[in-house]
Amino acid sequence: MIEDRPAMRAGDGFCTFLTDVPFMNVAYDCPHCDQIVRQDFSADTTEMRCPHCDHAWSVPPTAVVDGRIQQCLICPSQELYVRKDFSQRIGVTIIVIGLAASCIPWFYSMWYTTYGILFGTAIIDALMYHFTGNLLQCYRCHSQYREMDGLDEHGGFDLEVHEKHRQQTIRLAEAERAQRLHQAAADTAAPASESQDG
């Protein structure tokens, strides 16, 4: 998943353009090879193609209307949410470092220094969060959309919708596993029946 991975280089992917003016940047896991791809998207883009496996798919004509995204370009989901373009891992790392650093003055009973480190760490984390821009993310495939207008038309994170997609992913994975086991059992039974017939 691309959720907390660092930003990729601008040239890591490509699209079929009829114009050279991109208005959106898309980061996603290729549905065919699972490689991370980051591509620019223009108003006239009709096809997206993975630079790793060359898998291509058409962009639905209703996916982007008047420069505003209506559904995910990677999967057919229309459930998208706005979140900060800020890695949760970085935020947690800052807090953990601040907590670890505050333990030293705490051990020596230097209370003001301890609280100063904790508050300073919290302020740094809050400032980084505040000055970071937003992105649009798909609940289903976790694709991320940056540098676009109309983010306010989409709501924030909804735990109920997230859980619905998480459970659906688990059920699909279990169904695929059961199908593979069934196929393996059928493949094993076929040679045995042939040898009995012989």
N, C-alpha and C positions, 0 to 999 in steps of 0.2 A: 504494500500500500504506500501511497505517496504522502500520507497525511502529515507526517512530521519530518520529511526528508528535506535537506537543504535545497535552495534554489538551484536550478540547473542552468547551463549556458543557453543563451538565446538561440543558438543554432543547432540545438540537439534534435530538432525535428523539422518537418516541412509539410506544407499543405499545397493544394492546387489553387493558385490564385488567379483571378481575372483582374484584380487590381492589386497594387503593391502597398496599400494603406491598411495596416492591421488596426483593429480597434479592440482586440481582446487577445489575451494570452491564455492558453489552455495547457494544464499539466495533468497527465493521466497515466494509468497503467494500461498498456496495450491489451485489449481483450483477447488477442491471439497468442502473443508471446510473453506477456506479463512484464515487459521491459518498461522502464519509466521514460515517458516522452513529454517534451515541452514544445508547443507549437504556437505560432501566431495565427490568428483567425481574422480574415477580412470579411466585409459585408457580402462579398461575392464568392466566398469559398463554397464549393459544391462537394468537395471530397476531402476526406482526411486519410492520411497514409502513414503507417508506422515506418520510420526509417530503419528499424532493426530487422523486421521480418517482411517488410513490403506489403503487409496486409492493409487493404483499403476498404473504406465503406463510405456510402453517400451520407451527406448531411441532410436531415429532413428539412423540407422547405419551410416548415412552421417552427423550426427550432429557434430561429432568431427573427424577431419581428421588430421593425423600426430600430434596429441596433440594440435591442434588448433581448436577452436570452429567455426563452420560454420553457425549454427542456434541455436535458443533458445532451451533448453532442456525441457522447461515447456510448451511452445506454439510453433506452427510451424513457427513463424516469423524468417526471416533471416536478419531482420533489427536491428542491434545492434550498439551501440556507446560507445566510451571511455569517461569517465569523472573521475574527482578526487574523491577518496574515502574519501570525506570530507563533513560532514553534513552542508547543507546550513543554518540550524537553528542555529548551533553553531557559524558559521561565522556572521550571522545577530545579534545574542546575544552579541558577542564580540563588534561589532560596536555600538550597542544600549547602552551597558554599558559604553563604552568610551564616547559616546555622552552625556549621562546623567551625567557622572563624570565631563566632561568638562564644564557643565553649571554652576557649583558652582564657579570655579575661574573666569568664564566669568562674572558672576553677580557682583563679587568684582573687576572687571577690571584688573584681573591678566592675561594679554594677553599671555605672554610666557608660563605660566603654562597651560593655555587653549590649546594652539597649541601643546604643548609638550604631553599632554594627547591624543589629537586627532591623532597626528603622531605616538605616541607610540602604540596606539590601532591598527592603520592601519598596522604598521610594524609587530605586533604580529599576526594579521590575515593573512598577506601575507606570513610570515615565516611558519605558520601552514599549509597553502595551498601549499606552495612550497615543503615542506618535506613530504607531504602526498602522498601515492602511488595512482595508477590508478585502476579503475575497469571497467568491461564491463557491460553495462546495455541494456536490451531489451526495445525497444520503446513500444511494445504492452502490455506486462504483467509486466514490470518493474523488472524482475528478475535480480539479480546482480551476476557477476562472478568475483571471486578474485583468486589471487595466480596462475595465468596462464601465459603461454607464448603467443606470437603472438598478443598482444594488438595493436601493430602498424599497423596491417593489417586492422583494423577497424577505421573508421573516427570518428571525434568528433560529438558533438550534432548538429543536423540539425532541425531547427524549422519547416520547411515544412513537414518533415517526422513525427515529433512529432504531428503536428496539424492534419495530415491525420489519425493517430491512435486515437487521442483524439476525432475527429469527428465520427470515426467509433464506438468507445465505446459509445458515446452519442446515435447514431442511434440504436445500438443494445439494449441499455437500454430502449429506447422509444418503440421499437418493442416488447420487452418482456412485458412492461407495458400495451401496447395496447392488446396484446394477453391475459394477465391476466384479463383485464377489459372485453374483449369479452367473455372469459370463464365464468366469474362471471355472466355476463348478461344471458348467455345461461343456466347456472345452476339455475338462478332465474326464468327464463321463463318456464323451464321444469315442475316444480311442479304446476305452475299456469295452464298450458295446461292440465295436468293430472286431476286437480280438476274440470275443465270445462267439460272434457270428462265423469267424474264420475257423 
